[in-house]
Amino acid sequence: MKLIRTQSYLITPKRTISDFVSFPIQNYNPQTKNLISHTNNNSEKYLNAPRLKIPLLRAPSHLGHCSYRMQRLYNEDRYAANVIELPMKLDDYGLDKWIQHKCFTASVFDGHGGDSSSNFLQEELNKEIESTIPSKEGLDRTLKTFKDDIGGYWKRIFKKKNDIYDELKPNEEDIDDLRLRLYQSYLNLDYKILKQESSRSKDSGNLLKGSGSTSTSVFLYNLNIRDNVNLYFNNSTISRLYISQVGDSKAIICARDGIAHSLNSIHHPTSLVESKRLNKYSAGFATDSFGENRFLNYANTRAFGDLIGKSKGISAEPDITSYIVGDSNLIFKHNLINETVAKKGGDECFLVLVSDGISNFATDQEIVDLVMTTYNHKYDRTSPQECAEEVVKYVEAIGGDDNASCLVIRLNNWGHWPENDRTGQLREDKLKDSISKMERR
């Protein structure tokens, strides 16, 4: 598959994907090499302060991550965290121009039928997103490739290509092209996975063999395009948050009042939206011997890979949602409250990404409460890393039997939530019930 062509309003990006994040030493005087107070009077010194370059997955104070196979023979879950650079529109003295701007991204991938698809996504998804050049011509070319090579469901999608582009293209008020970029790059990458899986299946002589994977990703960038120092977890910062969803992994945010809010809808056969999307193939919906709803024997109606189901609508088309997060005072000042999660006005505490090995056993509020109570017991000595590990340990203790992965991402209001454990009794009951079952064995 050829790379899509550049469009005039975008610049051609160079490959800048990084596993590192640059943390400014906020209280450092470059003249005396002593710590200083960060106030408005020394903001220039702050901007010019030396930085610590730290691998994202080795920054436990800001990003926690944990994955465990549980009772499965292998762990097919994967996750990734990177800083990429994407084109953003800058209004410079009344003239719009596109410049490269840093964007943090984190993802959870839940593989099935093997780990080849989740491995591929872990290594290649963010590279594909950064290198894709969104355009009408490129989108049409990608959809035509699916129509010609796969057919079925994609013939209907190709007929809607103009409507899809109109829905996803950036308008005059947008400062990014992420919606179109994500849709186009996801399909491009899915096609690469399908070619890989098709080749592997032919080599093995088993055409029914092939892996797939879910993908839940978040993207965060500072709305102040000129500011490449402050990140999403800093105070006095407003960030744009995108959630891109394929499958049934989950993204959850903790608001400043400690309430958990789900940021995505899972792609299951029980979903009315998915049932409508796949109505032409309604004969593929069934219930297995365990009482679980399936589509073509798949638990998810959208996924990367899954070659056999691709012509019937098992697609990697992402659902994309967007919010404003960050400093509540700045959000109020710029009249952005309606774009915040549940219109609560910002000062969010943290994000959590989990695979269904977590979400099938614990509710959103349980997960959020577990992070908060883990921190509350030790306060500043507890990092997102310890919180992510505690979530996985809890699910294991209550009988989790599927691969379980958890990412905890610190936001600007980390640690400043009410000390109110809403699900403490529920978690205690689940733990007691699990112990009781073990004793009866």
C-alpha positions as CSV (number, residue, x, y, z in Angstrom):
1,M,0.0,0.0,0.0
2,K,1.4,3.4,-1.0
3,L,1.7,6.2,1.5
4,I,-1.0,8.8,1.0
5,R,0.0,12.1,-0.7
6,T,0.4,15.4,1.1
7,Q,-2.3,18.0,0.9
8,S,-1.5,21.7,0.6
9,Y,-2.6,22.8,4.0
10,L,-0.3,20.4,5.8
11,I,3.4,20.2,6.1
12,T,5.2,16.9,5.6
13,P,6.2,15.6,9.0
14,K,9.5,14.0,9.7
15,R,9.7,10.9,11.9
16,T,10.0,12.2,15.5
17,I,8.3,9.6,17.6
18,S,10.0,9.2,21.0
19,D,9.7,7.0,24.0
20,F,11.0,9.9,26.2
21,V,9.5,12.9,27.8
22,S,11.4,16.0,28.7
23,F,10.7,17.2,32.3
24,P,11.7,20.8,33.0
25,I,13.5,21.3,36.3
26,Q,11.0,23.8,37.5
27,N,12.9,25.3,40.4
28,Y,16.4,25.7,39.0
29,N,18.4,28.9,38.6
30,P,20.8,28.5,35.6
31,Q,23.0,31.3,36.9
32,T,23.6,30.1,40.4
33,K,22.6,26.4,39.8
34,N,20.4,26.7,42.9
35,L,16.7,26.0,43.2
36,I,14.4,28.9,42.7
37,S,10.7,29.6,43.1
38,H,8.6,29.4,39.9
39,T,6.6,32.6,39.8
40,N,5.5,34.9,37.0
41,N,8.6,37.0,37.5
42,N,10.9,34.2,36.6
43,S,8.9,32.5,33.9
44,E,11.6,33.1,31.4
45,K,14.1,31.3,33.6
46,Y,11.6,28.5,33.9
47,L,11.3,28.2,30.1
48,N,15.1,28.1,29.7
49,A,15.7,25.7,32.6
50,P,17.5,22.5,32.0
51,R,15.4,19.4,31.4
52,L,15.5,15.8,32.4
53,K,15.0,13.4,29.5
54,I,13.2,10.3,31.0
55,P,11.7,7.3,29.2
56,L,8.0,7.5,29.6
57,L,7.6,4.0,30.9
58,R,10.3,4.8,33.5
59,A,8.6,7.9,34.9
60,P,6.5,6.2,37.6
61,S,5.5,9.5,39.2
62,H,3.6,10.4,36.0
63,L,2.7,7.2,34.2
64,G,1.9,3.8,35.9
65,H,1.7,0.6,33.9
66,C,1.2,-3.1,34.8
67,S,0.2,-6.2,32.8
68,Y,-0.2,-9.8,33.9
69,R,-1.3,-13.0,32.2
70,M,-3.5,-14.1,35.1
71,Q,-4.7,-17.7,34.5
72,R,-3.9,-17.7,30.8
73,L,-0.8,-19.5,29.5
74,Y,0.3,-16.4,27.6
75,N,-0.1,-12.6,27.9
76,E,-1.4,-11.3,24.6
77,D,-2.0,-7.7,26.0
78,R,0.4,-5.0,25.0
79,Y,0.6,-1.3,25.7
80,A,2.6,1.7,24.5
81,A,3.4,5.3,25.5
82,N,5.1,7.8,23.2
83,V,5.5,11.5,22.5
84,I,4.8,12.2,18.8
85,E,4.9,15.4,16.8
86,L,1.8,16.4,14.8
87,P,0.9,19.4,12.7
88,M,-1.2,22.0,14.5
89,K,-2.6,25.2,13.1
90,L,-1.1,28.4,14.6
91,D,-2.8,31.8,14.2
92,D,0.2,34.0,13.7
93,Y,-0.8,37.7,13.3
94,G,-4.0,36.8,11.5
95,L,-2.4,34.2,9.2
96,D,-2.8,30.5,9.7
97,K,0.2,28.2,9.4
98,W,0.9,24.6,10.4
99,I,3.7,23.8,12.7
100,Q,4.9,20.6,14.5
101,H,3.6,20.3,18.1
102,K,4.3,17.7,20.7
103,C,1.5,15.2,21.5
104,F,1.5,12.6,24.3
105,T,-0.2,9.3,23.5
106,A,-0.8,6.1,25.4
107,S,-2.5,2.9,24.3
108,V,-3.7,-0.5,25.5
109,F,-4.0,-3.4,23.0
110,D,-5.8,-6.6,23.9
111,G,-4.7,-9.3,21.5
112,H,-6.6,-12.5,20.7
113,G,-5.8,-15.5,18.6
114,G,-2.1,-14.9,19.3
115,D,0.0,-11.8,20.0
116,S,1.2,-10.9,16.5
117,S,-1.4,-8.2,16.0
118,S,-1.0,-6.6,19.4
119,N,2.8,-6.7,19.0
120,F,2.5,-5.0,15.6
121,L,0.3,-2.3,17.1
122,Q,2.6,-1.7,20.0
123,E,5.5,-1.1,17.6
124,E,3.8,0.5,14.6
125,L,0.6,2.4,15.6
126,N,2.1,5.7,16.7
127,K,4.6,5.6,13.8
128,E,1.7,5.2,11.4
129,I,-0.3,8.0,13.0
130,E,2.7,10.4,12.8
131,S,3.7,9.6,9.3
132,T,0.2,9.6,7.7
133,I,-0.7,12.7,5.7
134,P,-4.5,13.0,5.8
135,S,-6.2,13.9,2.6
136,K,-9.4,13.3,0.6
137,E,-7.4,11.5,-2.1
138,G,-5.6,9.3,0.5
139,L,-8.8,8.4,2.2
140,D,-10.5,7.4,-1.0
141,R,-7.5,5.3,-2.0
142,T,-7.4,3.5,1.3
143,L,-11.2,2.7,1.2
144,K,-10.9,1.6,-2.5
145,T,-8.2,-0.8,-1.5
146,F,-10.5,-2.4,1.1
147,K,-13.4,-2.5,-1.4
148,D,-11.3,-4.2,-4.1
149,D,-9.3,-6.6,-1.9
150,I,-11.8,-7.5,0.8
151,G,-15.2,-6.5,-0.5
152,G,-18.5,-7.2,1.3
153,Y,-19.0,-4.5,4.1
154,W,-16.4,-2.3,2.5
155,K,-18.4,-1.8,-0.7
156,R,-21.0,0.0,1.4
157,I,-18.4,2.0,3.2
158,F,-16.7,3.1,-0.1
159,K,-20.1,4.5,-1.3
160,K,-20.1,6.7,1.8
161,K,-16.5,7.9,1.4
162,N,-17.5,11.6,0.8
163,D,-19.7,11.7,3.9
164,I,-17.0,10.1,5.9
165,Y,-14.5,12.7,4.7
166,D,-16.9,15.6,5.4
167,E,-17.4,14.3,8.9
168,L,-13.7,13.9,9.8
169,K,-12.0,16.7,7.9
170,P,-10.8,19.7,10.0
171,N,-13.0,22.7,9.8
172,E,-11.8,26.4,10.1
173,E,-12.0,26.3,13.9
174,D,-10.0,23.1,14.3
175,I,-6.3,23.4,15.1
176,D,-5.5,19.7,14.4
177,D,-6.4,17.1,11.8
178,L,-6.5,14.2,14.3
179,R,-9.9,12.8,13.5
180,L,-9.1,12.3,9.8
181,R,-5.5,11.3,10.6
182,L,-6.6,8.6,13.0
183,Y,-9.3,7.1,10.8
184,Q,-7.0,7.0,7.8
185,S,-3.9,5.7,9.7
186,Y,-5.9,3.0,11.5
187,L,-7.2,1.6,8.2
188,N,-3.8,1.8,6.6
189,L,-2.2,-0.1,9.5
190,D,-5.1,-2.7,9.6
191,Y,-4.5,-3.4,5.9
192,K,-0.8,-4.1,6.7
193,I,-1.8,-6.5,9.5
194,L,-4.2,-8.2,7.2
195,K,-1.5,-8.7,4.5
196,Q,0.8,-10.1,7.2
197,E,-1.9,-12.4,8.7
198,S,-2.9,-13.6,5.2
199,S,0.7,-14.5,4.3
200,R,1.2,-16.3,7.6
201,S,-2.1,-18.2,7.2
202,K,-1.1,-19.4,3.7
203,D,2.3,-20.5,4.9
204,S,0.8,-22.5,7.7
205,G,-1.8,-24.0,5.4
206,N,-4.6,-22.9,7.8
207,L,-6.7,-20.1,6.3
208,L,-8.8,-19.8,9.4
209,K,-5.8,-18.9,11.5
210,G,-5.2,-15.3,12.3
211,S,-4.8,-12.9,15.2
212,G,-6.5,-9.7,16.1
213,S,-6.4,-6.9,18.7
214,T,-8.4,-4.2,20.3
215,S,-6.9,-0.7,20.6
216,T,-7.8,2.1,23.1
217,S,-5.7,5.2,22.8
218,V,-5.6,8.7,24.3
219,F,-3.9,11.7,22.8
220,L,-3.1,14.8,24.8
221,Y,-1.5,18.1,23.6
222,N,-1.2,21.6,25.1
223,L,-3.7,24.0,23.5
224,N,-1.1,26.7,23.6
225,I,0.7,25.9,20.4
226,R,3.6,28.2,21.3
227,D,4.2,26.3,24.5
228,N,6.4,23.2,24.1
229,V,7.4,23.2,27.7
230,N,4.3,22.6,29.8
231,L,2.6,19.2,29.4
232,Y,-0.9,17.9,30.2
233,F,0.0,17.2,33.9
234,N,1.2,20.8,34.6
235,N,-1.0,23.4,36.3
236,S,-1.8,26.6,34.2
237,T,-2.3,24.4,31.2
238,I,-5.3,23.5,29.1
239,S,-5.0,20.3,26.9
240,R,-7.0,18.7,24.2
241,L,-7.8,15.1,24.9
242,Y,-8.7,12.6,22.2
243,I,-9.9,9.1,22.8
244,S,-9.7,6.6,19.8
245,Q,-11.5,3.3,20.3
246,V,-11.5,0.0,18.6
247,G,-12.9,-3.0,20.5
248,D,-13.7,-3.3,24.2
249,S,-10.7,-2.0,26.2
250,K,-11.7,1.1,28.2
251,A,-10.6,4.6,29.0
252,I,-11.7,6.2,32.2
253,I,-11.1,9.6,33.7
254,C,-11.4,10.6,37.4
255,A,-13.0,14.0,37.8
256,R,-12.0,16.4,40.6
257,D,-14.9,15.2,42.7
258,G,-13.6,11.6,42.5
259,I,-16.3,10.4,40.2
260,A,-15.3,8.0,37.4
261,H,-16.4,8.8,33.8
262,S,-16.1,6.3,31.0
263,L,-14.7,8.0,27.9
264,N,-15.6,5.5,25.3
265,S,-18.2,3.0,24.2
266,I,-17.1,-0.6,23.7
267,H,-17.7,-2.4,20.5
268,H,-19.7,-5.5,21.5
269,P,-22.5,-7.4,19.7
270,T,-24.9,-6.0,22.4
271,S,-24.3,-2.4,21.3
272,L,-27.3,-0.9,19.5
273,V,-24.9,1.2,17.4
274,E,-22.9,-1.8,16.3
275,S,-26.0,-3.9,15.6
276,K,-27.3,-1.1,13.3
277,R,-23.9,-0.8,11.6
278,L,-23.8,-4.6,10.9
279,N,-27.6,-5.0,10.2
280,K,-26.9,-6.5,6.8
281,Y,-25.0,-9.4,8.5
282,S,-27.5,-9.9,11.3
283,A,-27.3,-13.7,10.8
284,G,-23.8,-13.5,12.2
285,F,-25.1,-12.5,15.7
286,A,-25.4,-15.5,18.1
287,T,-25.1,-16.5,21.8
288,D,-22.4,-19.0,22.7
289,S,-22.8,-21.9,25.2
290,F,-21.7,-19.5,28.1
291,G,-24.5,-17.1,27.3
292,E,-22.2,-14.5,25.8
293,N,-23.2,-12.5,22.7
294,R,-21.0,-13.1,19.7
295,F,-20.7,-11.8,16.1
296,L,-19.2,-14.4,13.8
297,N,-17.8,-16.1,16.9
298,Y,-16.0,-12.8,17.8
299,A,-16.5,-11.1,21.1
300,N,-15.8,-7.7,19.6
301,T,-17.4,-6.1,16.5
302,R,-14.4,-4.0,15.8
303,A,-10.7,-5.0,15.9
304,F,-7.4,-4.8,14.0
305,G,-6.7,-8.1,12.2
306,D,-9.3,-10.8,12.3
307,L,-9.0,-11.5,8.6
308,I,-11.9,-13.9,8.3
309,G,-14.4,-11.4,9.7
310,K,-13.1,-8.3,7.9
311,S,-15.5,-8.6,4.9
312,K,-18.5,-8.9,7.3
313,G,-17.7,-5.7,9.2
314,I,-15.1,-6.5,11.9
315,S,-13.4,-3.2,11.0
316,A,-10.7,-1.1,12.6
317,E,-12.6,2.1,12.0
318,P,-12.1,4.1,15.3
319,D,-14.7,5.8,17.3
320,I,-13.1,9.2,18.2
321,T,-14.2,11.5,21.0
322,S,-12.7,14.7,22.2
323,Y,-12.6,16.8,25.4
324,I,-10.9,19.7,27.0
325,V,-9.0,18.9,30.3
326,G,-6.7,20.9,32.6
327,D,-6.6,24.0,34.7
328,S,-10.2,25.0,35.7
329,N,-9.5,28.7,36.0
330,L,-8.1,28.9,32.5
331,I,-11.0,26.7,31.2
332,F,-13.5,29.1,32.8
333,K,-11.6,32.2,31.5
334,H,-11.7,30.9,27.9
335,N,-15.3,29.7,28.2
336,L,-14.5,26.0,27.5
337,I,-16.6,24.4,30.3
338,N,-19.0,22.8,27.8
339,E,-16.2,20.9,26.2
340,T,-15.0,19.3,29.5
341,V,-15.9,15.8,30.7
342,A,-19.5,15.9,32.0
343,K,-19.2,19.7,31.8
344,K,-17.4,19.7,35.2
345,G,-15.0,22.4,34.2
346,G,-11.6,20.7,34.4
347,D,-9.0,19.9,37.1
348,E,-9.3,16.2,36.3
349,C,-7.2,13.9,38.5
350,F,-6.0,11.0,36.3
351,L,-6.8,8.8,33.3
352,V,-6.9,5.0,33.4
353,L,-6.6,2.7,30.4
354,V,-7.6,-1.0,31.0
355,S,-8.1,-4.1,29.0
356,D,-11.2,-6.2,29.5
357,G,-9.3,-8.5,31.9
358,I,-9.8,-5.6,34.3
359,S,-13.1,-4.0,33.2
360,N,-14.9,-7.4,33.2
361,F,-14.3,-7.8,36.9
362,A,-14.2,-4.3,38.3
363,T,-16.5,-1.3,37.6
364,D,-15.2,2.1,36.5
365,Q,-15.7,3.5,40.0
366,E,-14.0,0.6,41.6
367,I,-10.9,1.1,39.5
368,V,-10.9,4.9,40.2
369,D,-11.5,4.4,43.9
370,L,-8.7,1.8,44.1
371,V,-6.3,4.3,42.6
372,M,-7.4,7.1,45.0
373,T,-7.3,4.9,48.2
374,T,-3.9,3.5,47.3
375,Y,-2.6,7.1,47.1
376,N,-4.5,8.2,50.2
377,H,-2.8,5.6,52.3
378,K,0.7,6.9,51.5
379,Y,0.0,10.4,50.0
380,D,3.1,11.8,48.2
381,R,4.9,8.5,48.5
382,T,2.5,6.7,46.2
383,S,3.0,7.0,42.4
384,P,0.7,6.1,39.5
385,Q,3.0,3.1,39.1
386,E,2.0,1.6,42.5
387,C,-1.7,2.4,41.7
388,A,-1.6,0.5,38.4
389,E,0.0,-2.5,40.1
390,E,-2.7,-2.4,42.8
391,V,-5.5,-2.4,40.3
392,V,-4.1,-5.6,38.7
393,K,-3.5,-7.2,42.0
394,Y,-7.1,-6.5,43.1
395,V,-8.5,-8.1,40.0
396,E,-6.3,-11.2,40.5
397,A,-7.5,-11.4,44.1
398,I,-11.2,-11.4,43.1
399,G,-10.8,-14.1,40.5
400,G,-9.7,-12.4,37.3
401,D,-8.8,-15.1,34.8
402,D,-8.0,-13.0,31.6
403,N,-4.9,-11.1,30.6
404,A,-5.1,-7.8,32.6
405,S,-3.4,-4.5,31.8
406,C,-3.7,-1.1,33.4
407,L,-2.2,2.3,32.7
408,V,-2.6,5.2,35.1
409,I,-1.8,8.6,33.7
410,R,-1.4,11.5,36.1
411,L,-3.3,14.8,35.2
412,N,-3.0,18.3,36.7
413,N,-5.2,17.6,39.8
414,W,-3.4,14.4,40.9
415,G,-3.9,13.8,44.6
416,H,-6.4,16.6,45.2
417,W,-9.6,14.5,45.3
418,P,-12.0,14.0,48.2
419,E,-11.2,11.2,50.6
420,N,-14.5,9.3,49.9
421,D,-14.2,5.6,49.0
422,R,-17.5,5.0,47.2
423,T,-16.9,1.3,46.5
424,G,-14.9,0.2,49.5
425,Q,-17.6,-2.1,50.8
426,L,-18.2,-3.5,47.4
427,R,-14.5,-4.3,47.0
428,E,-14.4,-5.9,50.4
429,D,-17.4,-8.1,49.6
430,K,-15.8,-9.2,46.4
431,L,-12.6,-10.1,48.2
432,K,-14.4,-12.1,50.9
433,D,-16.5,-13.9,48.3
434,S,-13.3,-14.8,46.4
435,I,-11.7,-16.1,49.6
436,S,-14.8,-18.1,50.4
437,K,-14.8,-19.8,46.9
438,M,-11.1,-20.7,47.3
439,E,-11.8,-22.3,50.7
440,R,-14.6,-24.4,49.3
441,R,-12.4,-25.9,46.6
